[in-house]
Amino acid sequence: MSITSNAELQGMTKVSEAVGLVLKQMREYAAPGMTTRELDEYGGQLLQAAGVRAAPKLAYGFPGWTCIGVNNVVAHGIPSDSVRLQEGDLVNIDVSGELDGFWGDNGGSFVLGNDLNHHAPLVNASRNILLLAISQIRDGVKLADIGRLIEFEARRAGFRVIKNLVGHGVGRSLHEAPKEIPCFYDRGNKGRFTKNSTVAIETFISTRASYAYGNGDGWTLVTNDGSFVAQHEHTIMVTAGEPVILTSTNGI
């Protein structure tokens, strides 16, 4: 959406800060031995306490309050009673929600406890590249140029990017124009960032894979070669200068 009034800015700020704080609290709450369903239920309680409706449920009928992926799950992981977190797991949580007609979206990967499986370089690359990319976004900047920057930085760090998952516009709905903000260079994408627009910028940084695939449950996306993927996401407002990171409460 394009922010046209202070009331709209306050609405986007309120929902974005709420989902950001829920993501932070879920990350801090996660512990070895906990199921992803237990972690999701905690997130659901936090969302409800804040008056926020869970976006995946509201928009798409997703079977969870939040999306939680572990290890080789790239995105849209269904919270489960059978998936139990373990020390050193690569965990991804994506929290999005609606409040008073405004929608906010954010996500982040992290290593649970001690980094037994050496995922930290991947996680750090995803986080740092996202923040670098956001710092370069301005009114008039080409979407493709930000994708090129993310892909270049990922390769420089020894990683790849997932090419069939993208960032997107957000505001009056969970997914809106621009429909695709890739984290790779797409020469056919002629769009530009526009002042006062609100968008969700995402990185999907992979150890080897370039694509994510459905696992057959209708939701979960995984790599097909055992690769690991770290994702980080912020909702931002584009300006003529530095963007405003609306989900900064998540601590990414």
Residue, then its C-alpha position, 0 to 999 in steps of 0.5 A: m500500500s501507499i501511506t497517504s495519512n498519519a493514521e495509515l502510518q500509525g496503523m501500519t506501525k502498530v501491527s508491524e510492531a506487534v508481529g515483530l514483538v511476537l517473533k522476538q518473544m517466540r524466538e526467546y521462548a523456543a527451547p530443546g524438547m518443545t514441539t513446534r505446535e507448542l511454540d506456535e500455540y505460544g505465538g497464537q496466545l501472544l497474537q490474541a493478547a495483542g488483538v492481532r489476527a494471524a494472517p496465514k489463518l485469516a488469508y489462506g486458512f493455514p493450519g497454524w498461527t505462525c509458520i515454523g520450519v526446522n532444518n531443511v524446511v524452507a518456508h510455510g512449515i506447519p506447526s506439528d506435535s511430531v516435530r520436537l526441537q533439538e539443540g543446534d536446530l536451524v529454526n525459522i519462524d514467520v509471523s504475520g498478522e492483521l490489526d484494524g485493517f492493516w497487515g504486517d509481516n516478518g520472519g527470521s531464522f536462528v540457531l536453537g541453543n549451541d551451534l552444534n551443526h554450524h548454521a551460524p554463518l548461514v543465519n548471519a549472512s541472511r540477516n546481514i544481507l537483508l539489512l544491507a539490502i534494506s539500507q539501499i532501498r529508496d524511492g525510484v530504486k529498481l526492484a531488480d537492483i536490490g535482488r542483484l545485490i542480495e544474490f551478489e552478497a550471498r555468492r560472495a559469502g559462499f551461498r546461493v539464493i532461493k529463486n522461487l520465493v520472494g518479498h512482496g507488497v503488504g499493507r491492506s492485505l498480506h500480499e499486494a503490489p508489488k507482487e514479487i520482490p526477488c532476492f535474485y537478479d531478475r532482468g525482466n522485473k522493471g518495477r521500482f520502489t516508490k516513496n511511502s509504499t510498504v513492502a516486505i523484504e525477504t532473504f532466502i539464503s541457501t547452502r546449495a539449493s536454488y529452488a524450494y519444493g512442496n513436500g506434499d502437504g499442500w503448504t510446506l516447502v523444502t529443499n530436495d538436496g538436503s540444503f539448509v536455508a535461512q530466511h529473514e524478513h522485515t516490513i518497511m516503508v520506503t522513503a526518499g532516504e533511509p527506509v523505516i523498518l516497521t518491524s524493528t521490534n523483532g530484534i533482527 
